[in-house]
Amino acid sequence: MKIHGIGIDVVEVERIAATMEKPGEAFLTRVFTPAERDYCRSHARPAIHFAARFAAKEAVSKAFGTGIGQHAGLLEIEILNTPAGAPVVHLHGAAAAFAAAQGISQVLISLTHTQQYAAANAIAVGGAVQYHSSSLNSDHSR
């Protein structure tokens, strides 16, 4: 496994909530895919989940070393969930092309939030990602 880059971002939930209160859906449709909007709206406090996904998109773009723009648009970085609930990154368009050109095979993501803040970490990696469960269960008492 080769690490291409890491990224982190923190977002104030209230900033996202205030933007959501403006008439129309311009902000939400410009930033989030339909699947992301559906997921966030399925929760009692959608703003927390929108904020976490916004932070994740920024963290992914930082892991790419590009920021949001030509190589990674907001709608090209999609944050979904596995059936078990873990967040996963799906890349589309220019973001997918950039990742392929850089040898990035996966972007690992972690999200967290409180009532006031949402944060995300991203690691862009190339090659196979391997987990060594034997090292997690080692008996170090000898």
N, C-alpha and C positions, 0 to 999 in steps of 0.2 A: 504494500500500500504506500502510495506517495501522497503527501499532503500538498495540495496546490495553494491553499490559503484558508484562513479562518476569518470569521466576521462576527460582530456582536452589535446589537442595537437595543435601545430602550426608548419606549414611547409612553407619553402621558395619556392615560385612557380618556381623560376629560377632553383633550385636544381632538381625539377621534370622535368622541360623543358629540362635541359641539359642531364638528363638520357634518355629522350625520343628520343634525337637526335642521340644516339648511334645506330649503325646498328642492324637490327633485332628487334624482339619484346620481347626479353627475359625478360626484366624488367616488361613490361606491362602484359605479360601472367603469370608471377610469382606472381604478386601483385593484378591484377584486373580480375574479371570475364568477360566473353564475354558481358554480359548485361551492366556492368559498362563501359567497353571500348566503346561500341556502344554509350552509353549516352554521355560520355565525348567528343567523336569525333564528335558528332552532333552539337557542339558549335564552335563558331569562334575561341576561345582560349582554346583548350582542356586542356592545362597544368594547368590552374586554377582549372578546375573541377577534374582532376586527383589528384591534390594536396589536394583539399578539401576532397576527398574520402580517400586518404592516411591518412590524419589527423584524419578522422573519425574512420578508422580501429584501429589506435593507441589509440584513446580516448576510444573506446569500450573495447579494451584489458586492459586498465588502470582501467576502471570501473569494469571489472571482477576481477581486482587485480592480473592478471596473466602475463600481457605483451604478446607480440606476441610469440608464440611457441607451446608447446605441447597441451595446452588447447584452443588455439585460433589462428589458422593459418590465414594468410592474405586472402586466397581465401575462407575461411570459414566464414568470416565477409563480407557480401555483402551490399553495400549502394545503394539503388534504390530510386525511387521517386513514390509518389502517383500520381494519375491522376491530382490532383490539383498542384503538384510540390513539395510537402513537402518531405524531405528526410526520408527514413525509413530503418531500419536495418533488414536484413534477415540473420539468422544464419544457418550454415550447418555443418555437420560432427562433429568433436570434439568440436567445439564452441557451437553447439546446444546441444550436450550431457552435456557439462559442465554447460551451463545455466540451463538446466532441473534439473541436480543434485543439483545445488545451489538454486533452487526455483526461478530463474529469469524468469519472464513471458514476459517481454518486455524490450527493450532498447530504450530509448528516445534519439534522436539525434538532434543537431542543428549545421549547417554549416555556415561559412561566408568566404568571400575572398575579397581581394583587388588585385591590379595588382602585388604586391610583396609577399603577404602572404595569406595563407589559414589556417583556424582554425576550430576546431570542439569541441563540448562538448557532453558527453554521460552520461546518468544516467541509470544504470541497476536496475530495480525494480522487486519486486515480488508481487503477488496478483493483484487485479484489480486496474487499474489506473482510478481515478475518477476526473472529473473536476467540479468545483462548479461555474457555471455561475452566480448564484444569488449573490455571493460575488463580482463578477466583475461589477455588475450593482447596487450595493448598493448606496443609497443616504446618504452620510456622512455629509450633510450640516445641519442636525438637531441639 
